[in-house]
Amino acid sequence: MQRLTRIIALGYIAICLIALAGRALVGPLGYAPLPLIAGPARAPVVVTIWYGSEKQAWLEEAQRRFTASQPTTGGRPIQVQLKSLGSREMVERVASQDWRGETPPTALSPASAFWLDLASVPVARSGGDAPRTLALSPLVVIGWQDRAKALWPSGPRDFWRDLHDAIANPGGWKALGGSASWGLVKLGHTSPLKSNSGAQALMMMAYGFYGKSAGLSAADIANPEFAQWLREIESGVASFGDSSAALMTDIVNKGASQYDFAIVYENLAIESMDAARSRQGQPLQVFYPPAAMLSDHPFATLEGAWVKPEERAAAGQFRDFLLSRPIQELALRYGFRPVDQGVAVTSPDPANPFNKYAANGVQVALAGQGDPPPADATRALLELWRMKIGR
């Protein structure tokens, strides 16, 4: 009887020790026969991602779904923090390690990959951490339907010359056959010094001036005739904001009182189509200018000393999640062109906005794309704008 008692006691102690060890390693295991001391909670692996504002709606929903899947790395939960910044600002701050008291980023997702080279950002360039394209979006010109019909009753003829001449016309809309109450022709786009869409708008204008889609050079930018032409078309912009998403919100809210036309990402135009019509009582029309610039939205993991191996691994998990089929389908619903070949913009799915807004000018096929200019031409273009126009 004593031996049986000892066996039971030893077994009981063994069960308690096993439960205690399990709780310390992985947390509570359910009911334990004795009150146990809780082991330390495993700290999450925090991944901070700086991204362009044009992806806000898609990334925030993707982040919510990622968190709901309870992802882990090395037995520790993954926590993703998102911060919206202009593409140029984010790469320049990383290049100078300007954290401003905030958590340094683990990865960046500017609108276009050329920013990573322009600012010499310390990005992983090989292996599984090399930059990957998340989605695609061309830059488009949008206009309110009545303004578009007045300027282009039969469609654009010489796109950038038409828009330039309309803006430069001192008679404004009255001289163009529109209503005198519309005033001068007004254009909107973001600051090229802070936002990718603003920089790409300048590239498209430069290509439009020269009638080409590649080979833009620093010598082209130095042409005084181009500088004068650029000043004239930019005179139609009242102010240059920092954020593409904020610009699109302003267009929806203020309508033609401040914007007749604007240069924005295709996905933002699609995402805002219903709100624009509801708010302003008329639809937006989408135009694809010649040499349209395409943004590739890279996901780039950083190689800075501040990025720990477990953070790099966690960032890779989130990137792979963004590239998964369900999240690429989500990207399509937000107006992006997915990189997953199995998620086509030609899909007959009723939720596909490329079908829904075809009557507004949204197109599946892109007639012509502009090549990103070389770094010296891009720097010269941005400096010209800063010196002659920036405000």
N, C-alpha and C positions, 0 to 999 in steps of 0.2 A: 504493500500500500504506500509506504514511504517512497519506494522507487518510482511508482506511478505518479505520485505527487511531484517528485523532482523533475520527471520527464515533462509533465504538464507545465511546470513553472519555467523550465528551460525553453520549452517551445514557445510559451507566451512571450518570454524575453526576446527570443529570436525574432518573432513576428514584429514586435515593437521596434527592434533595431532595423529590420528591413524597411518597415514603414517610414521610420525616421530618415533613413538614408534616401529613400525614394522621394520623400517630400523635399529634402534639401536639394536634390538634383533637379526634379521636374515639377515641384509644386505639390499641392494637396492631392492625395490618391483616393479620397473618399473617407469613409468612417474608419477611424483608428481606435483600438481598444483603450488607449491612454491619450490624454491631451498631449500633442506633440508640439515642439518648438518649430515654428515655420522657418524654412530655409530662406536665404536672401532671394528676392525676386530677380530674375535675369534681366538686366538692363537692355532696352531695345537698341538695335543698330539704326541710328538715325541717318537718313540719306537726304541731303539738301540739294534740290535741283532748281537752278535758275533757268527760266524759260521765257520765250517771247509771248506777249500778251494775246496774240492772235490765236494761241492754242488753249487759252484759259478754260473755256467751257468743256472741251474734250478732255484735257488733262485732269481737271478736278473730278469729273465723273469717273475717269479711269482710276484715279487715286482712291476714290471711295470704294470701287469694286475690288481693287488690289488689297486694301485694308480689310475688307470683309472676308477675303480668302485666307486671312491669318497667316501671312507669309513669314517664314523664318530663315535664318542662315546661321549655321553652327549652333542650333538649338535656341537662338535668341530671336525675338520678334523683330520684324522690320517696320520702321516708321518712316514714311516719306513726307518730307516738307517741301512745298512748292513756293517759289517766289518769282513774281512776274517783273521783268525788267526789259528795257529796250536792248536790242541785239548788240548794238555798239557799246552801250554802257556796260553790259555784263562782261564782254570779252576784255575791255580795257580795265575794268576793276580786277579781274582775275590776273591779267598780265602784270598789274602793279601791286597785287595782293592787298587791295583796298577793301577791307572787310567792314569797316565802320562799326566795329563792335558787334557785328552779327556773326552767325555761324558760317564759316567758309563753305562754298558749294562743293559737292562731291561730283556733280556732273552739270553740264550746260546743254541747253537746247535752244540756240538762237534760231531765227527763221531761215538763215542760209549759211551754208558751210564756209563761204568765202570769208566770213568774219573771223573764223578760227585761225586762218592764215594771216589775215590783215593785221591782227594784233599779237601774233606769236604766242598764242595761248598754250600752256603746257598740257597737251591732250595726248592720251594714249593712242598710238598710231598703228599698233599691230595686235594680232591675236584677237581674243574674244572681246577685248575692251575697246577696239578701234571704233571710230564714229560710225553710226548706222543711221540711215535715213528712216524717219518715222512715218512720214506722209508727204504729199506734194500739194502745192497750191500756187497757181499763177497769180500775178498781179493783174487786176482788171480796172477798168474805168466804169463807174456807175453814174447814172444821171436820172433825175426824176422824169417820168414819162413825157410830160408836156414840154420840158426843156429839150429832151432828146429829139422829139418830133420837130420842134422849131429849128434846131440846129441841123439835124440830119433827117429831113422828111423822107428821103429815099435811102437812108443809110450813109455811113461815113464814106467820103471819097478819098481825101488825103488826111488821115486821122489827126496827126499832130499839128499839121498846118491849119486844118479846120479849127481845132480847139485853140491854137495860138491866136489866129486871126480874130476869132470871136472875143477872146479875152482882151486883146489889144484894141478892139474897136471902141472908140470913145462914145459912140452912140448907143452902146450896150444892146440889150435885147430888142429895143424898138427898131434899131437899124437892121436887125437880123430877122425881122418879121414876127417877133414875139411881142409880149405886152410891155409897154413902157414901165408899168409898175414893178416889173422884175428887176429893173436897174441894170447894173453892169453884170457881165458873166463872171460867176464866182466858182473857184476851184478849191478843192481841199486835198491835202496830203500831210503826212507827218514830217517831222524834222529829219533830214538826211543825216544829221550829226548824231542822232540818238536812236533812230528807228530804221530797221531794215527796209520796211516798205517805202520810207522816204528816200533812202539811198537808191533803191531799185527804180523808183519813179524818175529820178534824175537820169539813170542809165537808159530807161526807155525813151525819155525825151531826147537825149543825146543821139541815140540810134535813129529816132524819128527825124531829127534835124538833118542827119547825114544820109538818111534813106538806106540804112544797112542794119544788119542784125548780129554782126560779129566784127572783130578787128578794131574796136574803139581804142584810140591811142591817146597818150598824153598830149601829143601835138594837136589832135582834134580838139581837145579841151582848151588849149591855149588860143584857139581861133577867136579873135575879138567879135566876129559876127555871131558866133555861137553864144558867146557870153551875153551879147545884147539880146538875142532871141530868147535866151533862158530868162533873163531879167523880165522881159515882157510877159512871158507866159506865167511866171511866178508872181507877177503883180496881181493876179487874180486870187491869190491865197491870202486870206486875212490874217491867219495865224497858223503856226506849225507846231502841232502837239507832239508829245513824246511817245504816245502809245497808239498803236493801230486799233486796238479794241475800244479805247476811249474815243477815238475819232469816229468809229462806226456808230457808237452810242450817241454821239453829238449829232451826227447826220440824221439819225432816226428821230431824235428829239426836236431838232431845230428846222429840219427840212430845207426847203428852197429859200427860206429867209436868210440862210447863211451859206448854203451849198447848192449850186446847180449841178455840178459834177464833182466827183472825188475819185482818188486813186487808192484802192484798198485791195486786200486779199480776197480772192474768190470765195473762200470759205466764210469770211465775215459777211460778205454780201449775201450769200445763201442763208446763213444763220439768221440774218436780220430782215429777210424779205417780208415775212408776215407782219412783224412789228412795224416796219416802215409803212406798209400799206394801211395798217390799222391806225397808226398815229397821224399820218399825213394825208390820208384819203386818196392816195394814188400810188401806183407801184413804181419800183425802181427798175430801170433797164440796165442790163449788163453788156459791156462792150469789151472785146478782146483786141487790144491795139496790136499793131505789127511789132514784132520783136518783143513779145510779152516775156517778162522775166519770171522764171519759175523758182520758187523757194522749196528747198529740200528738207527743212526742219531736222537737222541732225541731232542725234543723242550722243554727246561726247563726254566720256568719263575722264576726269582730270588726273594728272600724274603728280600733283603737288605733294609735298611732304606732309601736308595736313590731312591727306586722304588715307585712311587706314585700310588694310586689306579686306577686313570684313565689310567696310562701307563700299568698297569697290565691288565686292561680290553682290551685295544687296542692290546696288545701282544696276548691276547687270540683270538681276532678276526682274526689276521693274521695267527695264528696257525691253526684255523679252516678253513681258506681259503686254506692253504697248504694241508689240509686233504680233501678238497672238491673233488668231482669226476673229474672235468676238470683239476685241478692242479695235481692230482694223475696220470691222463692220460699223462699230460705233463712230469711228473717225469719218466714215462715209456719210453717216447721218448728220454729222456736224459740218458737212460740205467739203471735207478734204478728199484728195485723191489717194486712196490707200496704196501702199507699196506691196501688200500681199496680192499676188496675181490672182488668187482665188476670190478676191473681193473686187468686182469690176464696177466702174461707174456706169456701165451699160446694163447693169442688173435691172430686171423688170420689177423688182421689189417696190411696192407703193411708197415705202419709206425713203426710197432713193431720191434725194433732192434734185439730181440732175434731170430726172424725168419731171418732177413736180414743177420746176421753175424754167423749163425749156422756153415757155412763152415769154419769159422775162429776158431771154437772151442767153441763158446759161447753156454752155456747149460742152459736149463730151470731148470732141476733137479740138486740138489747139492748132490753129492755122500756121503760126510761126512763133518760134521762141528766140529770145536773144541770149547770146553767150555772155556769161559774166566777164566783164572786162578784166584785163590784167591788173595786178595790184597797183602799179604806178599810175595807170589811167584812172582807177577808182579813187586813189588818194588825190590826184589832181582835180577830179570832178568835185569831190567833197570840199577841197580847199577853195576852189572857185566859188562854190555856193556859199561857203562861210564868209569869204571876203566880199562878195558882191551882193548877196541876198540875205544871208542869215539874220534872223530877227526873232 
